[in-house]
Amino acid sequence: MGYFINSPNFNVIQVISSAIQEMNSPTDEQAALIRITLEGRKMSYPDRYQQENLLN
């Protein structure tokens, strides 16, 4: 007995595409942490933990 995979419809392709775009883009908070780090600045504790955790 064989298994068949249905081709996704256009709506499914749009949802998957949107999800992939969201995963590739940092949130505003993540972008700010990245910008601060690239400028060589360190945040104060406890925010520094999130900054270092994001970079790892």
Secondary structure, 3 states (H helix, E strand, C coil): CCCCCCCCCHHHHHHHHHHHHHHHCCCHHHHHHHHHHHCCCCCCCCHHHHHHHHHC
